[in-house]
Amino acid sequence: QVQLVESGGGLVQPGGSLRLSCAASGFSFSTHWMSWVRQAPGEGLEWISQINPTNNTIYADSVKGRFTISRDNAKNTLYLQMNDLESQDTAVYYCQKDTGGTLRGQGTQVTVSS
């Protein structure tokens, strides 16, 4: 069964940091392009970052310089390190398998508030 399970969300103050994790199972994780997307309250999905099997990465302008996507193929896990968080980063964050059929996890809530 192909599955993605996100974790690591929570409540953080502006300027703080969080690291999200996404545990992948049921497919050959190391060979797939993976992304993080998010959905703020009342908004549509926003793509924020992607990593390919050779660890090349790209970012949306809204998070460039603050967020870092990475992967550990030995652990079948995708990460998103988020630094200098802003209130506008409040959203549900999803990891997404981009190749071989799109699939997203159930999401993890990130709330940035003082």
SVG drawing of the C-alpha trace seen along z (x, -y; Angstrom):
<svg xmlns="http://www.w3.org/2000/svg" viewBox="-12 -37 34 39">
<polyline fill="none" stroke="black" stroke-width="0.4" points="0.0,0.0 1.5,-3.3 1.4,-5.7 2.8,-9.1 2.6,-10.1 3.6,-13.6 4.6,-14.6 6.3,-17.5 3.7,-20.2 2.6,-22.4 2.3,-25.8 5.4,-28.1 6.1,-31.8 7.0,-34.1 10.7,-33.7 10.8,-30.2 11.6,-26.9 10.1,-23.5 11.2,-20.4 8.5,-18.4 9.0,-14.7 7.2,-12.5 7.5,-8.8 7.0,-7.0 6.1,-3.4 4.8,-1.1 6.9,-2.4 10.6,-3.0 11.0,-6.3 14.6,-6.9 13.6,-7.0 10.7,-9.5 10.5,-13.3 8.9,-14.6 7.4,-17.9 6.0,-19.8 2.8,-21.7 0.6,-23.6 -2.9,-24.9 -3.7,-28.0 -7.1,-28.5 -9.6,-29.4 -6.9,-29.1 -6.0,-26.6 -2.9,-24.3 0.4,-26.1 3.5,-24.3 6.5,-25.3 9.4,-23.0 10.6,-19.9 13.5,-17.5 14.5,-15.0 16.2,-11.7 19.6,-13.3 18.9,-15.9 18.4,-18.8 16.0,-21.2 13.8,-24.1 11.7,-26.5 8.8,-28.9 9.8,-32.5 7.7,-32.7 9.9,-30.3 13.3,-30.6 16.1,-31.2 14.0,-30.1 12.9,-26.5 15.1,-23.5 13.8,-20.3 15.9,-17.2 15.5,-13.4 17.0,-10.3 16.6,-7.5 17.9,-4.9 14.9,-5.9 12.4,-6.5 11.8,-9.9 11.3,-13.4 12.0,-16.5 11.2,-20.2 13.3,-22.4 11.4,-25.6 13.2,-28.6 12.3,-32.2 8.6,-31.3 6.0,-34.0 2.3,-34.1 1.7,-33.7 3.3,-30.2 0.3,-29.0 -1.2,-26.1 -1.6,-22.4 1.5,-21.0 1.5,-17.9 4.2,-15.9 3.5,-14.8 4.8,-12.1 5.1,-13.7 6.1,-10.9 4.4,-7.6 1.0,-9.0 0.5,-12.0 -0.2,-11.1 -0.4,-13.3 -0.4,-12.4 -3.0,-13.5 -1.1,-16.6 0.3,-18.2 -0.9,-21.5 1.6,-24.3 0.4,-27.4 2.6,-30.4 1.3,-32.8 2.4,-34.7"/>
</svg>
